Amino acid sequence: MEPCFTDFKTATDHLAPKGERANMPLIGLSVNIAEETSRLHEAYIRAVGEAGGVPVLIPATTNAEILRRTVDTIDGLILTGGADVGGQYFGEKTLEGIAEVVPERDGYDFLLLRLAADRQVPILGICRGMQVINIAFGGDIWQDIPSEYPGEPLDHSVLSPREKPCHPVNIEKDSRLATIIGKEVIGVNSRHHQAVRRLAEGFRAVAAAPDGIVEAIEGFPGRRIMGVQWHPENLAAEGGCQEMKALFGSFINEAAIFRKAKKIHDHNLSVDSHCDTPTLFESREMDFGRRDPDARVDLVKMEEGRLDAAVMAAYIPQGGRDEISHKKAFEKAVSMLEITKRHLEANSEYAGLAFSFADAEALKRQGRKAIFLGVENGYAIGDDLTNLQRLHGMGAVYMTLCHNGANDICDSAVGDPEHGGLSGFGRKVVGEMNRLGMVIDLSHAAQSTFFDVLRVGKAPVICSHSSVRALCDHPRNLTDDQLQALARAGGVIQICLYGPFLKEDGTATITDAADHIDHAVRVAGIDHVGIGSDFDGGGGLPGCDGANGIINITVELLRRGYTEKEIAKILGGNLRRVVDTVQETAPSRLTK
């Protein structure tokens, strides 16, 4: 048999330029199951290929490890049409004599969707695929439109032509779908007898047929997931429909951005500068190495979001300032650091304690997550510098000088001022932290405290979980004057993912967090901005509600035009510069 191609030129001249080929996204396609065979209509493959993606058929299996490894390689997932969904998945008995259910397909699709959604893979559901998405996220469906849907539905028949429209749909003009299609009314083919009934939380119905049947849903900005009830692959590949080609083109572009985001995380260290997960370690039984339904940070979610490192802060609420209260606060901080270390020891195959960014880089090369330690609220040391030294000796890389309310060190952004900034003891704390090489964290600090520290300190500082006052007038946020001063001092603001710090009504999403990043970059400069989620301490937004959503920030920054070099700084490079400077220039280190 003669080979298909005889030289490199003829083997590649039909492809995009080499650089573009490297970025062609892999699009996973779910398959139908028939006669013990995984199969799929050719129109799906053509539609993906013509849009610039590389179609990959995902074998029909419920082996979670096989599907997980497959999902890790793809850049987008299309849940295709096919058999009906069994009623047990939304709490009903399957209608006999009407539904054509393949139990193996149901188990496969729901598992595949969950794995992809946990990893933030862009998802497009087509016909059955849209119904699977809606059910998986808590909605339900009409099992049979003709017998269940009220009123007089259109003939949504599976026997209607595939390649040409059968009825119109109206698209919500402010939807992502309308932006893609460029029209508010389009014709679609109609080949289904099941349809969305109760919409899943977090999704929006963005298109409907004249009879009211939901024809499209989307989860933006919380989830990069869209579903359409019709079959765009047939209209695009067989009917040449430009609107449907645009739909596939948009999805392929979304997958290409995700592919680039994954590569950025592969090549650069990503760090979340503030998580309060030790409060969960202390309050209940939890295995940091397993997915926890209540924790926003665990090792599974860090892996899914391609987050390499996180600072676990021992949070100490402000309390009484007598000797006994100070002693209890210090003991609590010590206990929280110790229990965090025990969780790392129990999962040492997958994570390790980091004292420096060199440690974090080494752990990344080993395929393990890096956990730094921090202390939130200098109240933990009371009025004793030896307590500060002990916490640093346990591995705490930074301490937040205060929390909500003044302590013996300084005034807080919240509560009545007491010292006019730093106290006399506070100035000693700043000096000792500089000497030790312990990073000063000014999140929660009053403006008076902030400027006092910049004036008397000898090393750059961080605000581990703060946002910008110009976009949200909250006392915890930094003014533009503070941002500029922070930049002049070589410090970094780590944008917080807590809704009330991003929008005054608290209804923030990932796009609002990106707006704060944009503003901080414009005012302070690209070298002085990072991310500090405050996960498990109130942080978490639609689009980034846990450690597995961190990669979505990278996606959003790419969409806004940031380069890989700039994103690498925001993901951890800027924080590293500050921490390295503080540690490497500390007098205690230089005199050893």
C-alpha positions as CSV (number, residue, x, y, z in Angstrom):
1,M,0.0,0.0,0.0
2,E,1.3,3.4,-1.0
3,P,1.8,6.0,1.8
4,C,-0.6,8.9,1.9
5,F,2.2,11.5,2.0
6,T,5.7,11.2,0.6
7,D,7.5,14.3,1.9
8,F,7.2,16.8,4.7
9,K,5.7,19.6,2.6
10,T,2.8,17.5,1.2
11,A,2.3,16.0,4.6
12,T,1.8,19.5,6.2
13,D,0.8,22.0,3.6
14,H,-2.9,21.5,4.4
15,L,-2.3,22.4,8.0
16,A,-2.1,25.8,9.8
17,P,1.3,27.3,10.3
18,K,3.5,25.5,12.8
19,G,2.9,27.9,15.7
20,E,-0.8,27.8,15.2
21,R,-0.9,24.0,14.9
22,A,0.7,23.7,18.3
23,N,-2.3,25.6,19.7
24,M,-5.0,23.7,17.9
25,P,-7.2,22.6,20.8
26,L,-8.1,18.9,21.4
27,I,-11.9,18.6,21.5
28,G,-13.3,15.6,23.3
29,L,-16.5,14.2,21.9
30,S,-18.8,11.9,23.9
31,V,-20.0,8.9,21.9
32,N,-23.1,6.8,21.5
33,I,-23.1,3.2,22.5
34,A,-24.6,0.6,20.2
35,E,-23.9,-3.1,19.9
36,E,-20.9,-2.8,22.3
37,T,-19.4,-0.1,20.0
38,S,-18.5,3.5,20.7
39,R,-19.7,5.5,17.7
40,L,-20.5,9.0,16.6
41,H,-22.1,10.7,13.5
42,E,-19.4,12.1,11.2
43,A,-21.0,15.5,11.2
44,Y,-19.6,16.2,14.7
45,I,-16.1,15.4,13.6
46,R,-16.4,17.6,10.5
47,A,-17.9,20.5,12.3
48,V,-15.0,20.5,14.9
49,G,-12.3,20.0,12.3
50,E,-13.6,22.8,10.0
51,A,-13.7,25.1,13.0
52,G,-10.0,24.5,13.7
53,G,-10.2,21.9,16.5
54,V,-8.8,18.4,16.6
55,P,-11.7,16.0,17.4
56,V,-11.0,13.2,19.8
57,L,-13.7,10.5,20.4
58,I,-13.8,9.6,24.1
59,P,-14.4,5.9,24.6
60,A,-17.6,4.9,26.3
61,T,-16.5,3.7,29.7
62,T,-17.3,4.4,33.3
63,N,-13.7,3.7,34.4
64,A,-13.1,7.0,36.3
65,E,-9.3,6.8,36.0
66,I,-9.4,6.4,32.2
67,L,-11.9,9.2,31.8
68,R,-9.9,11.4,34.2
69,R,-6.7,11.0,32.3
70,T,-8.6,11.6,29.1
71,V,-10.2,14.8,30.4
72,D,-6.7,16.0,31.5
73,T,-5.6,15.9,27.9
74,I,-8.5,17.7,26.2
75,D,-9.1,21.4,25.9
76,G,-12.9,21.3,25.3
77,L,-15.7,18.8,25.7
78,I,-18.7,18.4,23.5
79,L,-21.5,16.3,25.0
80,T,-23.3,15.0,21.9
81,G,-26.8,13.9,21.2
82,G,-28.3,10.4,21.3
83,A,-30.3,8.3,23.7
84,D,-32.8,9.6,26.3
85,V,-31.8,10.3,29.9
86,G,-33.1,7.9,32.5
87,G,-35.7,9.4,34.9
88,Q,-33.8,8.2,38.0
89,Y,-31.2,11.0,37.5
90,F,-33.8,13.7,38.3
91,G,-36.0,11.7,40.7
92,E,-38.6,10.3,38.4
93,K,-39.6,6.9,37.0
94,T,-38.6,6.6,33.4
95,L,-41.6,6.7,31.1
96,E,-42.2,3.2,29.7
97,G,-42.7,2.8,25.9
98,I,-41.5,6.3,25.2
99,A,-38.0,6.8,26.4
100,E,-35.1,5.1,24.7
101,V,-32.6,4.8,27.5
102,V,-29.1,3.4,27.4
103,P,-28.0,3.1,31.1
104,E,-24.3,2.7,30.1
105,R,-24.5,6.0,28.2
106,D,-26.0,7.8,31.2
107,G,-23.3,6.7,33.6
108,Y,-20.6,7.6,31.1
109,D,-21.9,11.0,30.3
110,F,-22.6,12.2,33.9
111,L,-19.1,11.0,35.0
112,L,-17.5,12.6,32.0
113,L,-19.3,15.9,32.6
114,R,-18.4,16.0,36.3
115,L,-14.7,15.4,35.6
116,A,-14.6,18.1,32.9
117,A,-16.6,20.6,35.0
118,D,-14.3,20.1,38.0
119,R,-11.3,20.9,35.8
120,Q,-13.0,24.0,34.3
121,V,-12.8,22.5,30.8
122,P,-15.1,24.5,28.4
123,I,-18.2,22.4,27.6
124,L,-20.8,22.5,24.8
125,G,-23.9,20.3,25.2
126,I,-25.8,19.4,22.1
127,C,-29.4,18.1,22.4
128,R,-29.1,15.3,24.9
129,G,-25.9,16.9,26.0
130,M,-27.8,20.0,27.1
131,Q,-30.2,17.9,29.1
132,V,-27.4,16.1,30.8
133,I,-25.8,19.4,31.8
134,N,-29.1,20.7,33.2
135,I,-29.8,17.6,35.2
136,A,-26.2,17.3,36.5
137,F,-26.3,20.8,38.0
138,G,-29.7,20.3,39.7
139,G,-32.4,20.9,37.0
140,D,-34.8,18.4,35.4
141,I,-36.4,17.8,32.1
142,W,-39.7,16.9,30.3
143,Q,-39.2,13.2,29.5
144,D,-41.6,13.5,26.5
145,I,-42.7,16.8,25.0
146,P,-45.9,15.5,23.3
147,S,-47.3,13.8,26.3
148,E,-46.0,16.0,29.2
149,Y,-45.5,19.6,27.9
150,P,-48.5,21.8,28.6
151,G,-50.2,23.7,25.7
152,E,-49.6,22.9,22.1
153,P,-45.9,22.3,21.4
154,L,-44.3,22.3,18.0
155,D,-43.4,19.0,16.4
156,H,-39.9,18.6,17.8
157,S,-39.5,15.3,15.9
158,V,-36.4,13.2,15.7
159,L,-37.6,12.4,12.2
160,S,-37.2,16.0,10.9
161,P,-34.5,16.8,8.4
162,R,-31.0,17.2,10.0
163,E,-29.4,19.6,7.6
164,K,-32.0,22.4,7.4
165,P,-34.1,24.5,9.8
166,C,-37.6,23.4,10.9
167,H,-38.6,26.3,13.2
168,P,-37.2,29.6,14.5
169,V,-35.8,30.2,18.0
170,N,-35.6,33.6,19.7
171,I,-32.2,34.4,21.4
172,E,-31.9,36.7,24.4
173,K,-30.1,39.8,23.0
174,D,-27.7,40.2,25.9
175,S,-26.6,36.6,26.0
176,R,-23.2,35.1,25.0
177,L,-25.1,33.1,22.4
178,A,-26.5,36.2,20.7
179,T,-23.0,37.7,20.6
180,I,-21.7,34.6,18.9
181,I,-24.5,34.1,16.4
182,G,-25.0,37.8,15.7
183,K,-28.8,37.5,15.4
184,E,-31.7,37.4,17.8
185,V,-33.8,35.0,15.6
186,I,-32.4,32.0,13.8
187,G,-33.8,28.8,12.2
188,V,-32.8,25.5,13.7
189,N,-33.4,21.8,13.1
190,S,-35.6,20.2,15.8
191,R,-34.8,16.5,16.6
192,H,-35.7,15.9,20.2
193,H,-38.6,14.8,22.3
194,Q,-37.1,15.6,25.7
195,A,-36.5,19.2,26.9
196,V,-35.4,21.3,29.9
197,R,-38.2,21.8,32.4
198,R,-36.7,23.3,35.6
199,L,-33.5,25.2,34.9
200,A,-30.4,24.3,36.9
201,E,-29.2,27.0,39.4
202,G,-26.4,29.1,37.9
203,F,-27.6,28.7,34.3
204,R,-29.7,31.0,32.2
205,A,-32.2,30.1,29.4
206,V,-31.0,32.2,26.5
207,A,-33.1,30.8,23.6
208,A,-36.6,29.4,23.2
209,A,-38.9,28.1,20.4
210,P,-42.2,29.8,19.8
211,D,-43.9,27.2,21.9
212,G,-41.7,28.1,24.9
213,I,-39.4,25.1,24.8
214,V,-36.0,26.1,26.1
215,E,-33.6,25.8,23.2
216,A,-30.3,27.0,24.7
217,I,-28.8,27.5,28.1
218,E,-25.5,29.1,29.3
219,G,-23.6,29.3,32.6
220,F,-21.4,32.4,32.0
221,P,-19.6,33.9,33.8
222,G,-19.8,31.3,36.5
223,R,-19.2,28.4,34.2
224,R,-17.9,28.2,30.7
225,I,-20.7,25.9,29.7
226,M,-23.3,26.2,27.0
227,G,-26.0,23.9,25.7
228,V,-28.2,24.0,22.6
229,Q,-31.2,21.8,22.0
230,W,-30.8,21.6,18.3
231,H,-28.1,19.9,16.2
232,P,-25.7,22.6,15.0
233,E,-23.2,20.0,13.7
234,N,-25.6,18.9,11.0
235,L,-26.5,22.5,10.1
236,A,-22.9,23.5,9.9
237,A,-21.2,20.4,8.3
238,E,-24.1,19.3,6.0
239,G,-26.1,22.5,5.6
240,G,-23.3,25.0,5.5
241,C,-25.0,27.3,8.0
242,Q,-22.7,30.2,8.9
243,E,-24.4,30.9,12.2
244,M,-23.7,27.3,13.3
245,K,-20.2,27.5,12.0
246,A,-19.7,30.6,14.2
247,L,-21.0,28.6,17.2
248,F,-18.4,25.9,16.7
249,G,-15.7,28.6,15.9
250,S,-16.5,30.3,19.2
251,F,-16.3,27.1,21.2
252,I,-13.0,26.2,19.5
253,N,-11.6,29.6,20.4
254,E,-12.7,29.1,24.0
255,A,-10.9,25.8,24.1
256,A,-7.8,27.3,22.5
257,I,-7.7,29.9,25.3
258,F,-8.0,27.2,27.9
259,R,-5.2,25.2,26.2
260,K,-3.0,28.2,26.5
261,A,-3.9,28.8,30.1
262,K,-3.0,25.2,31.0
263,K,0.4,25.7,29.4
264,I,1.0,28.9,31.3
265,H,0.3,27.0,34.6
266,D,2.6,24.1,33.4
267,H,5.5,26.5,32.8
268,N,5.0,29.0,35.7
269,L,4.5,28.7,39.5
270,S,1.0,29.7,40.6
271,V,0.5,30.8,44.2
272,D,-2.6,31.8,46.2
273,S,-1.3,34.0,49.0
274,H,-4.1,33.6,51.5
275,C,-6.4,30.7,52.4
276,D,-8.1,30.1,55.8
277,T,-8.3,26.3,55.4
278,P,-6.6,25.7,58.7
279,T,-9.8,26.8,60.4
280,L,-11.4,23.7,58.9
281,F,-8.6,21.5,60.0
282,E,-9.1,22.7,63.5
283,S,-12.9,22.6,63.6
284,R,-13.6,19.1,62.2
285,E,-12.3,15.9,60.7
286,M,-10.9,16.5,57.2
287,D,-8.5,14.7,54.9
288,F,-6.7,17.4,53.0
289,G,-5.7,14.8,50.4
290,R,-9.4,14.0,49.4
291,R,-12.1,16.2,47.9
292,D,-14.0,17.8,50.7
293,P,-17.5,19.0,50.0
294,D,-17.2,22.0,52.2
295,A,-13.6,23.1,51.7
296,R,-12.7,25.4,48.9
297,V,-9.1,24.3,49.1
298,D,-7.9,20.7,49.2
299,L,-5.2,18.9,47.2
300,V,-7.7,17.5,44.7
301,K,-9.1,21.0,43.9
302,M,-5.6,22.4,43.7
303,E,-4.7,19.8,41.2
304,E,-7.8,20.4,39.1
305,G,-7.2,24.2,39.1
306,R,-3.5,23.7,38.4
307,L,-2.7,25.7,41.5
308,D,0.9,24.9,42.6
309,A,1.1,26.5,46.0
310,A,-1.0,28.2,48.7
311,V,-0.4,30.1,51.9
312,M,-2.4,28.5,54.7
313,A,-3.0,31.2,57.3
314,A,-3.6,30.5,61.0
315,Y,-6.4,33.0,61.6
316,I,-6.8,34.3,65.1
317,P,-9.9,36.5,65.7
318,Q,-9.4,39.6,67.8
319,G,-10.1,39.1,71.5
320,G,-9.3,40.4,74.9
321,R,-5.9,42.0,75.4
322,D,-5.0,40.7,78.9
323,E,-2.3,38.2,79.6
324,I,-4.6,35.1,79.7
325,S,-6.3,36.0,76.4
326,H,-2.9,36.7,74.7
327,K,-1.7,33.3,75.9
328,K,-4.7,31.5,74.5
329,A,-4.4,33.4,71.1
330,F,-0.7,32.3,70.8
331,E,-1.5,28.7,71.7
332,K,-4.3,28.7,69.1
333,A,-1.9,30.0,66.4
334,V,0.7,27.3,67.3
335,S,-2.0,24.6,67.3
336,M,-3.3,25.7,63.8
337,L,0.2,25.6,62.4
338,E,0.9,22.2,63.9
339,I,-2.3,20.7,62.6
340,T,-1.6,22.0,59.1
341,K,1.8,20.4,59.2
342,R,0.2,17.1,60.3
343,H,-2.1,17.2,57.3
344,L,0.9,17.7,55.0
345,E,2.8,14.8,56.7
346,A,-0.3,12.6,56.1
347,N,-0.2,13.6,52.4
348,S,3.5,13.9,51.9
349,E,3.3,12.0,48.6
350,Y,1.3,14.8,47.2
351,A,2.3,17.9,49.1
352,G,5.1,19.4,51.2
353,L,5.8,22.4,53.4
354,A,7.6,25.3,51.7
355,F,9.7,27.9,53.5
356,S,10.8,29.6,50.3
357,F,9.9,29.9,46.7
358,A,12.9,27.7,45.9
359,D,11.1,25.0,48.0
360,A,7.9,25.6,46.1
361,E,9.7,25.3,42.7
362,A,11.3,22.0,43.8
363,L,8.0,20.6,45.0
364,K,6.4,21.5,41.6
365,R,9.2,19.6,39.8
366,Q,8.4,16.6,42.0
367,G,4.7,16.8,41.1
368,R,3.7,17.9,44.6
369,K,1.8,20.9,45.9
370,A,3.6,23.5,48.1
371,I,2.0,24.8,51.3
372,F,3.4,27.9,53.0
373,L,2.4,28.9,56.5
374,G,1.2,32.3,57.6
375,V,-0.4,33.9,60.6
376,E,-3.4,36.2,60.3
377,N,-3.6,38.8,63.1
378,G,-0.6,39.9,65.1
379,Y,-2.8,39.6,68.1
380,A,-1.4,36.0,68.2
381,I,1.9,37.3,69.6
382,G,0.3,39.5,72.2
383,D,3.0,41.9,73.4
384,D,5.9,39.4,73.3
385,L,8.5,39.4,70.4
386,T,9.6,35.9,71.4
387,N,6.2,34.7,70.3
388,L,6.9,36.2,66.9
389,Q,10.2,34.4,66.7
390,R,8.6,31.1,67.7
391,L,5.9,31.4,65.0
392,H,8.6,32.3,62.4
393,G,10.6,29.3,63.6
394,M,7.6,27.1,63.0
395,G,7.7,28.1,59.3
396,A,5.3,31.1,59.1
397,V,6.5,33.2,56.1
398,Y,4.3,36.2,56.9
399,M,2.1,37.7,59.6
400,T,-0.9,40.0,59.0
401,L,-0.3,42.7,61.6
402,C,-4.0,42.9,62.6
403,H,-7.5,41.8,61.8
404,N,-10.7,43.5,62.5
405,G,-10.0,45.9,65.4
406,A,-6.9,47.4,67.0
407,N,-4.4,45.2,68.8
408,D,-1.2,46.0,70.6
409,I,0.6,46.4,67.3
410,C,-1.5,48.7,65.3
411,D,-4.8,50.2,64.2
412,S,-7.1,48.2,61.9
413,A,-9.1,49.3,58.8
414,V,-12.2,48.3,60.8
415,G,-12.9,49.5,64.3
416,D,-11.9,52.5,66.3
417,P,-8.4,53.9,66.0
418,E,-6.2,53.6,69.1
419,H,-2.6,54.3,68.2
420,G,-2.8,56.6,65.2
421,G,-1.1,53.8,63.1
422,L,1.7,51.7,64.6
423,S,2.1,51.6,68.3
424,G,5.6,51.7,69.9
425,F,5.4,48.0,70.2
426,G,4.3,47.8,66.6
427,R,7.4,49.5,65.4
428,K,9.5,46.9,67.3
429,V,7.4,44.2,65.6
430,V,8.2,45.7,62.1
431,G,11.9,45.9,63.0
432,E,12.0,42.3,64.2
433,M,10.1,40.9,61.2
434,N,12.5,42.7,58.9
435,R,15.4,41.2,60.9
436,L,14.0,37.7,60.8
437,G,13.1,37.8,57.1
438,M,9.4,37.4,57.9
439,V,7.1,39.2,55.4
440,I,4.8,41.9,56.8
441,D,1.2,41.6,55.5
442,L,-0.8,44.9,55.6
443,S,-4.2,43.5,54.7
444,H,-6.7,44.6,57.3
445,A,-4.4,47.5,58.4
446,A,-5.7,51.0,58.7
447,Q,-4.3,53.6,56.2
448,S,-2.3,55.2,59.1
449,T,-0.8,51.8,59.9
450,F,0.0,51.1,56.2
451,F,1.9,54.4,55.7
452,D,3.7,54.0,59.1
453,V,5.0,50.6,58.1
454,L,6.2,51.9,54.7
455,R,8.0,54.7,56.5
456,V,9.7,52.7,59.3
457,G,10.2,49.3,57.6
458,K,13.3,48.2,55.7
459,A,11.8,45.6,53.4
460,P,8.9,45.4,50.9
461,V,5.5,44.4,52.2
462,I,2.4,42.6,50.9
463,C,-1.3,42.9,51.2
464,S,-2.1,39.2,51.0
465,H,-5.9,39.5,50.4
466,S,-7.0,43.0,49.5
467,S,-8.8,44.7,46.6
468,V,-9.0,48.3,45.3
469,R,-11.0,51.1,46.8
470,A,-11.6,52.9,43.5
471,L,-13.9,50.1,42.3
472,C,-15.4,49.1,45.7
473,D,-15.4,51.7,48.6
474,H,-14.7,49.3,51.4
475,P,-12.2,50.2,54.2
476,R,-10.4,46.9,53.7
477,N,-9.5,48.0,50.1
478,L,-6.5,50.1,49.1
479,T,-6.8,53.6,47.7
480,D,-4.9,54.6,44.6
481,D,-2.5,56.5,46.8
482,Q,-1.8,53.3,48.7
483,L,-1.3,51.3,45.5
484,Q,1.2,53.8,44.2
485,A,3.1,53.9,47.6
486,L,3.1,50.1,47.7
487,A,4.6,50.0,44.2
488,R,7.3,52.5,45.1
489,A,8.2,50.4,48.1
490,G,8.5,47.3,45.9
491,G,5.5,45.6,47.4
492,V,2.5,43.7,46.0
493,I,-1.3,43.7,46.4
494,Q,-2.9,40.3,46.1
495,I,-6.4,40.8,44.8
496,C,-9.0,39.2,47.1
497,L,-11.8,37.0,45.7
498,Y,-14.4,38.0,48.4
499,G,-17.5,39.5,46.9
500,P,-18.1,42.5,49.2
501,F,-14.5,43.7,48.6
502,L,-15.2,43.6,44.8
503,K,-18.7,45.0,44.5
504,E,-20.5,47.0,47.2
505,D,-23.6,44.8,46.8
506,G,-21.5,41.7,47.1
507,T,-22.7,40.2,43.8
508,A,-19.3,39.9,42.3
509,T,-18.1,37.4,39.7
510,I,-14.8,36.5,38.3
511,T,-15.1,39.3,35.8
512,D,-15.2,41.8,38.7
513,A,-12.1,40.3,40.2
514,A,-10.4,40.7,36.8
515,D,-11.5,44.4,36.8
516,H,-9.7,44.9,40.1
517,I,-6.6,43.3,38.7
518,D,-6.8,45.6,35.7
519,H,-7.2,48.7,37.9
520,A,-4.3,47.7,40.2
521,V,-2.1,47.0,37.2
522,R,-2.9,50.4,35.7
523,V,-2.2,52.3,39.0
524,A,0.6,50.2,40.6
525,G,2.1,48.5,37.6
526,I,2.2,44.9,36.4
527,D,5.0,44.1,38.8
528,H,2.9,44.7,41.9
529,V,-0.3,42.7,41.6
530,G,-1.2,39.1,42.5
531,I,-4.0,36.9,43.8
532,G,-5.0,36.1,47.4
533,S,-8.3,34.3,47.4
534,D,-9.3,34.2,51.0
535,F,-10.8,30.8,50.3
536,D,-12.3,29.1,53.3
537,G,-12.4,32.5,54.9
538,G,-15.3,33.9,52.9
539,G,-13.6,34.1,49.5
540,G,-15.1,32.5,46.4
541,L,-17.0,33.8,43.4
542,P,-19.0,32.5,40.5
543,G,-16.3,31.5,38.0
544,C,-13.7,30.9,40.8
545,D,-15.4,29.4,43.9
546,G,-12.5,27.2,44.9
547,A,-8.9,26.3,44.2
548,N,-10.0,24.4,41.1
549,G,-11.2,27.7,39.6
550,I,-7.9,29.6,39.8
551,I,-7.2,28.7,36.2
552,N,-10.3,30.6,35.2
553,I,-8.6,33.8,36.3
554,T,-5.8,33.0,33.9
555,V,-8.4,32.4,31.1
556,E,-10.0,35.7,31.9
557,L,-6.7,37.6,31.8
558,L,-5.8,35.9,28.5
559,R,-9.2,37.0,27.1
560,R,-8.3,40.6,28.2
561,G,-5.0,40.5,26.3
562,Y,-2.5,39.9,29.1
563,T,0.7,38.1,27.9
564,E,2.1,34.9,29.4
565,K,4.9,36.9,31.0
566,E,2.4,39.3,32.6
567,I,0.2,36.5,33.8
568,A,3.2,34.7,35.3
569,K,3.9,37.7,37.4
570,I,0.3,37.9,38.7
571,L,0.1,34.2,39.3
572,G,3.1,34.2,41.6
573,G,6.1,36.0,40.2
574,N,5.5,39.3,41.9
575,L,4.8,37.7,45.3
576,R,8.0,35.6,44.8
577,R,10.1,38.8,44.3
578,V,8.8,40.3,47.5
579,V,9.3,37.1,49.6
580,D,12.7,36.4,48.1
581,T,13.8,40.0,48.8
582,V,12.6,39.9,52.4
583,Q,14.1,36.5,53.2
584,E,17.4,37.0,51.3
585,T,18.2,40.5,52.7
586,A,17.2,39.8,56.3
587,P,20.0,40.7,58.7
588,S,19.5,37.5,60.6
589,R,20.3,35.6,57.5
590,L,23.2,37.8,56.3
591,T,24.9,37.6,59.7
592,K,24.8,33.8,60.0
